[in-house]
């Protein structure tokens, strides 16, 4: 999948993948429909960082990523 193109399909893929990798229990917090494509580049940066550190993120890092993603939600 080519994530360099900001499409809704790519955004949904990244949000769902992040939710799985970050082991988010309340998946309602990471509903792809709650995120706007205008934040695509920021979300992609976080996605790339999580992919690089796959399995090596501390609990506080996981919480920080989830908190940062929360800033990009358009629905609260």
C-alpha positions as CSV (number, residue, x, y, z in Angstrom):
1,X,0.0,0.0,0.0
2,X,1.4,3.4,-1.0
3,X,0.8,5.7,2.0
4,X,2.5,8.6,0.4
5,X,-0.8,9.7,-1.1
6,X,-3.3,11.3,1.3
7,X,-6.5,9.4,0.7
8,X,-9.3,8.4,3.0
9,X,-8.5,4.8,2.4
10,X,-4.9,5.3,3.6
11,X,-6.0,7.3,6.6
12,X,-8.4,4.5,7.6
13,X,-5.7,1.9,7.2
14,X,-3.2,3.9,9.3
15,X,-5.7,4.6,12.1
16,X,-6.8,1.0,12.3
17,X,-3.2,-0.3,12.3
18,X,-2.2,2.2,15.0
19,X,-5.2,1.1,17.1
20,X,-4.1,-2.5,16.9
21,X,-0.4,-1.9,17.5
22,X,-1.0,0.5,20.3
23,X,-3.4,-2.0,21.8
24,X,-6.2,0.6,22.3
25,X,-8.9,-1.0,24.3
26,X,-11.6,1.6,23.7
27,X,-11.6,1.5,19.9
28,X,-14.2,4.2,19.8
29,X,-11.3,6.6,20.6
30,X,-9.7,5.7,17.3
31,X,-12.7,5.5,14.9
32,X,-11.2,6.5,11.5
33,X,-14.3,8.5,10.8
34,X,-13.3,10.9,13.6
35,X,-10.2,12.0,11.8
36,X,-9.9,14.5,9.0
37,X,-7.7,14.1,6.0
38,X,-6.2,17.6,6.6
39,X,-4.1,15.9,9.4
40,X,-2.9,13.2,7.2
41,X,0.8,14.1,7.2
42,X,0.9,14.4,11.0
43,X,-0.9,11.0,11.5
44,X,1.5,9.5,8.9
45,X,4.5,10.8,10.8
46,X,3.2,9.0,14.0
47,X,2.4,5.9,12.0
48,X,5.9,5.8,10.6
49,X,7.5,6.3,14.0
50,X,5.4,3.5,15.5
51,X,6.3,1.2,12.6
52,X,10.0,2.0,13.1
53,X,9.9,1.2,16.8
54,X,7.4,-1.7,16.5
55,X,7.4,-3.6,19.7
56,X,9.9,-1.3,21.4
57,X,7.6,1.5,22.6
58,X,7.3,1.9,26.4
59,X,3.9,2.3,28.0
60,X,4.5,6.1,28.4
61,X,5.4,6.3,24.7
62,X,2.2,4.4,23.8
63,X,0.2,6.7,25.9
64,X,1.9,9.8,24.3
65,X,1.1,8.6,20.8
66,X,-2.5,7.9,21.7
67,X,-2.8,11.3,23.3
68,X,-1.2,13.0,20.3
69,X,-3.6,11.2,18.0
70,X,-6.4,12.5,20.1
71,X,-5.5,16.1,19.2
72,X,-6.3,15.3,15.5
73,X,-9.8,13.9,16.2
74,X,-12.5,16.2,14.8
75,X,-15.2,14.6,16.9
76,X,-14.7,14.6,20.6
